[in-house]
Amino acid sequence: MLAVHWTPVNNTKKIIRGGIKKSKKGLYCFPLTGHKSIDRWWLYFFNQCKVRQRKKYNGVIFKIIEEDLPAYFGHWSGATNKDKFLKDFKTVKELSTEFRNILLWRMGEILAAEKGLKNQLYSYEKGSELYLELAEKEIEKSDKAFSDKLNDLDFMTYALEDYQIVLNNSIPAKRILKIIPQYDKSGRQIRQKKKKDNKIFRDQIQEL
């Protein structure tokens, strides 16, 4: 499983040289989905919700392997509050299965709502059992049912927003695969576009 760890830009060179160091609470990252807005969900949260000082970030992409585990994977509140249901995943296979189950759960939840079954459930356990069953049956009907959901930005955002992976070990520099910017374009390209847009705006004003 590929993951991205977001770090302030001024930490990037240090990470490239020495790897990603875990904090006392662990190493926080997010499963890479290929949807840019979802993969950047946490940095948007940091900058827009004022939980941290506004900063520019770079994403550090790496592959999770057995040596990085055990790990927590779930809502941020579960790891932060030491939820009694907190589960440590000890293998990459377990972690990947949990990722799939999270998506299946949400897929089944939507199907249950469409069938009018959601309001008939009185416990989380019964709901989870039904949701997974509905999702699996839907996939049996069509091989594309699950892949279509993976490509659906709205669904993936609904399923994974505020989720996180918390690893128990640091990531060495040699395992870093790629550095991605906070924005699709580099800072220089953004400045050039802004300068160009400002010039167009000034020209339009002068023509009035």
C-alpha positions in Angstrom: 0.0 0.0 0.0 1.3 3.4 -1.0 0.9 6.3 1.5 1.5 10.0 1.7 2.9 11.9 4.7 2.4 15.7 4.6 5.2 17.9 6.0 5.9 21.6 6.0 8.0 22.6 3.0 11.0 23.7 5.2 11.2 20.1 6.6 11.5 18.5 3.1 15.3 18.5 2.7 15.8 17.1 6.2 13.3 14.3 5.4 15.0 13.5 2.1 18.3 13.1 4.0 17.2 11.4 7.1 13.8 9.9 6.4 10.4 10.5 8.1 10.8 10.4 11.8 7.8 9.3 13.9 6.6 11.5 16.8 5.8 10.2 20.2 2.3 9.4 19.0 3.5 7.7 15.8 4.0 8.5 12.1 0.8 9.9 10.5 0.0 9.3 6.8 -2.8 8.7 4.4 -3.4 5.9 1.9 -2.7 7.1 -1.6 -5.9 7.0 -3.7 -4.8 8.7 -6.9 -7.5 11.4 -6.3 -5.6 14.6 -5.7 -8.2 16.3 -3.6 -8.6 13.3 -1.3 -4.9 12.7 -1.0 -4.5 16.4 0.1 -7.5 16.3 2.5 -5.4 16.6 5.6 -3.4 19.6 4.5 -6.6 21.4 3.5 -8.0 20.6 6.9 -4.8 22.0 8.6 -4.9 25.2 6.6 -8.6 25.9 6.5 -9.8 24.9 10.0 -7.1 26.9 11.8 -6.0 23.9 13.9 -2.5 24.8 12.9 -0.6 27.8 11.6 -1.1 28.1 7.9 1.9 26.6 6.1 2.9 25.3 2.7 3.3 21.5 2.6 5.0 18.8 0.5 3.8 15.2 0.3 6.2 12.4 0.9 5.2 9.2 -0.8 6.4 5.8 0.4 5.3 2.2 0.4 4.1 0.7 3.6 5.8 -2.6 4.4 5.7 -5.1 7.3 8.6 -3.3 9.1 6.4 -0.2 9.5 3.7 -2.1 11.5 1.7 -2.4 13.7 -0.5 0.5 12.6 -3.8 2.1 13.4 -6.1 2.8 10.4 -9.3 4.7 10.9 -10.9 8.0 11.9 -8.5 10.5 13.5 -10.6 10.5 16.7 -10.0 6.8 17.3 -6.2 7.2 17.5 -6.4 10.6 19.3 -8.8 9.5 22.0 -7.4 5.9 22.3 -10.8 4.4 21.3 -11.5 1.1 23.1 -12.1 -0.4 19.7 -8.7 0.7 18.5 -7.1 -2.1 16.5 -3.5 -2.5 15.5 -3.0 -4.1 12.1 0.1 -6.2 12.2 0.5 -7.1 8.5 0.2 -5.3 5.2 -2.4 -7.8 4.2 -4.6 -6.9 7.2 -4.1 -3.2 6.5 -5.1 -3.6 2.8 -8.1 -5.7 3.8 -9.3 -3.0 6.2 -8.9 -0.4 3.5 -11.1 -2.5 1.2 -13.6 -3.1 4.0 -14.0 0.6 4.8 -14.9 1.2 1.2 -17.3 -1.8 1.1 -18.9 -0.6 4.3 -19.7 2.8 2.8 -20.8 1.2 -0.5 -23.2 -1.1 1.5 -24.4 1.8 3.6 -25.5 3.7 0.4 -27.2 0.5 -1.0 -29.0 0.0 2.3 -30.3 3.6 2.2 -31.5 3.2 -1.4 -33.4 0.0 -0.4 -34.9 1.7 2.7 -33.1 -0.7 5.0 -30.9 1.7 6.9 -33.6 2.9 9.4 -34.4 -0.6 10.3 -31.0 -1.3 11.9 -30.6 -0.9 15.7 -27.0 -1.7 16.2 -23.7 -1.0 14.7 -22.8 -4.7 14.5 -26.0 -5.6 12.5 -25.5 -2.6 10.3 -21.9 -3.5 9.5 -22.9 -7.1 8.7 -25.7 -6.0 6.4 -23.6 -3.3 4.6 -20.7 -5.7 3.8 -23.2 -8.3 2.6 -25.0 -5.9 0.3 -21.7 -4.6 -1.1 -20.4 -8.1 -1.8 -23.6 -9.1 -3.5 -23.5 -6.0 -5.7 -19.9 -6.8 -6.7 -21.0 -10.4 -7.6 -23.6 -8.9 -10.0 -21.0 -6.7 -11.7 -17.2 -6.8 -11.7 -17.2 -3.0 -12.3 -19.3 -2.2 -9.3 -16.3 -1.8 -7.0 -13.9 -0.3 -9.5 -16.5 2.3 -10.4 -16.6 3.4 -6.8 -12.8 3.6 -6.6 -13.0 6.1 -9.5 -15.9 8.1 -8.0 -14.4 11.2 -6.4 -17.6 12.0 -4.3 -17.8 8.4 -3.0 -14.1 8.2 -2.1 -14.2 11.5 -0.3 -17.3 10.4 1.6 -15.7 7.1 2.5 -12.2 8.3 3.5 -12.3 11.9 4.7 -10.7 12.3 8.2 -9.2 8.8 8.0 -5.6 8.3 8.8 -2.9 5.6 9.2 -0.7 5.9 12.2 2.5 3.8 11.9 4.7 2.8 14.9 8.0 3.2 13.1 10.0 5.8 11.2 10.5 5.6 7.4 14.2 5.6 6.3 15.2 8.0 3.5 15.9 5.2 1.0 12.2 4.2 1.1 11.0 7.6 -0.1 9.6 7.2 -3.6 8.5 10.7 -4.5 7.9 14.2 -3.2 4.8 16.0 -4.4 3.9 19.7 -3.9 0.8 21.0 -2.1 -0.5 22.3 -5.4 -0.5 20.8 -8.8 1.9 23.5 -10.0 5.2 24.6 -8.6 5.5 27.8 -6.7 7.2 29.5 -9.6 4.4 28.5 -12.0 1.8 29.8 -9.6 3.6 33.1 -9.2 3.9 33.4 -13.0 0.2 32.7 -13.5 -0.7 35.2 -10.8 1.5 37.9 -12.4 -0.1 37.1 -15.8 -3.7 37.3 -14.3 -2.9 40.6 -12.6 -1.6 42.1 -15.9 -4.8 40.9 -17.7 -6.9 42.5 -14.9 -5.0 45.8 -15.1 -5.4 45.9 -18.9 -9.1 45.3 -18.6 -9.5 48.1 -16.0 -7.6 50.5 -18.2 -9.9 49.8 -21.1 -13.0 50.8 -19.1 
